[in-house]
Amino acid sequence: MKGRKKVLFVCVGNTCRSQMAEGFARFYGKDRIEVRSAGTSAMGVVNRATIDAMMEKGVDISQQTSDQLTEDMIEWADVVVTLGCCSADTLCPVSFKGEKIDWAVEDPIGQPFEVMRRVRDDIERRVRELLQSSLMDDAPGG
């Protein structure tokens, strides 16, 4: 089997949006990709409402962890996707040779649960489209 693409999802707190993206990527990507998520200012916990919203879709993210973004994580990735924190061009060093994607995704923290559901469904759609795109072809040299 050729190398799998490594996808890193980044938001501010790594408590909600990037956690959802990681969960959906694992769920739909199965063993086709490797996936991680991180926050530019990680909160250290996954938001309970985020876990509940994902369970409504049959995706259990309760064992995921909220991690602070590091340069090593960016270097690890073939694809970096930001979800409303900043642009991937700003986030990634000039030396980064992978793909950079920015998704403008609303932050649902502190909003009614219906907003959490709407954001979840938006992220699910985006992750599925990403997984079906040519960006997810086997990693070079794998």
N, C-alpha and C positions, 0 to 999 in steps of 0.2 A: 504494500500500500504506500502510495506517495505521501509526502508530508501533509499534515493538516494545517489549514490556516489558523492563525492565532489572532483572536479578536479581543480587544480591550474596550470596554464601555466605561465612559467617565462622566460623572456629574459632580455637583458640589459636595454633598454630604455622604455619598455612597450609601444612602439609607432608603432610597425610593426608586428614582428613574433608572439609574444604571443597574440596580438590583433586579428590577423587572426585566430589563434587556438581557442581563446575564441569564436569568431564569428561563426566559423564552428561547434564547439561543441554545442553551443546554437541552431544553425540551424538544425543540424542532431540529436542532443541528445534530443531535445524538452524538455519534462518534466521528462525524465529518469535520468538526472544528474543535479547537481548544478555546475556552472563553474565560475571561476574568473581568472584574469590574473594580473600580476604585473611585475615590473622591479627591477633589482638589483640597477640600477641608473635611476629611472624613469624620463622621459623627461617632463611629465606633459601634453602632448598633443598626440593625435593619428595622425600619419602622414597622410597628405591629399592623397598622392598616394596610401597608404594602403587602405584607405576608398574607393577610386576610383576602385582599383583592386578588392576589395570584392564586390562592386556593380555590376561589370561585371558578377559575379556569382549569383547575386540576394540576397546577404547577406549584410544587412545594419548594419554597425558597427559605424555609425556616432554619436551614443549616448553613446558609451563606453568611459570610462575615463582611463587615464594613471596614474597608482597608484604605489607608492613605496612599495616594498616588506617589510612585517613585520613578526615577529615571530608568531603573532596571525594568519596570513594568512596560514602559514605552518601548524600550529597546527589544523586549521580548515579542512585542506585537507585530503582526503583519498588517493589521487594520486597527486604527484608533477611531472610535466613534464617540463624539461628545454629545451630551443630551442637555444642552442649555446652560452649561457652565462657562464656556469660553470657546473660541475657535480652536480647532485642532491645529491650524497653522501656528497659532500662538503657543499652544501647549507643547507641541512636539519640537524637538531641537532640529536645526537645519540639517543635521546629519541623518535624520529619520528618512528611510527610503520606502516605507510602507505607504498604504493608502490612508488618507485622512478624510473623515466624514463628519459633518456637523448636522445634527438634528435639532431644530428649534422645538423643544418639548416643554410644555408648561410644567412648573413645579407644583405638585398637588399637596405638598405638606401644609397643614393648617386649613385646608379647604374642605368643603363637604365631601363625604364619601363618594358621591356621584362624580365629582371631579377626578378622584382617584381612579374610578372605573374608566372614565373617558380617556385619561392619560394612559392607563394600562392597555386599553384597546388600541390606541394610537401606536404605542411602542410595539405591541404584538404585530400589528400590520407592517411596521417598518422593519422589524427583525425578520419576518417571513420574506419580505421583499429582498432584504440584504442576502439572506441565505440562498435565494434563487438567482441572485445576480452573478455575473461573470467574475466578480471579485472573489467569490468563494471557490473558484477552481483550485485544484491541488496546488499547494505551495511549491514554488520552484526549488529544485534540488532535494526534495523530500524523499 
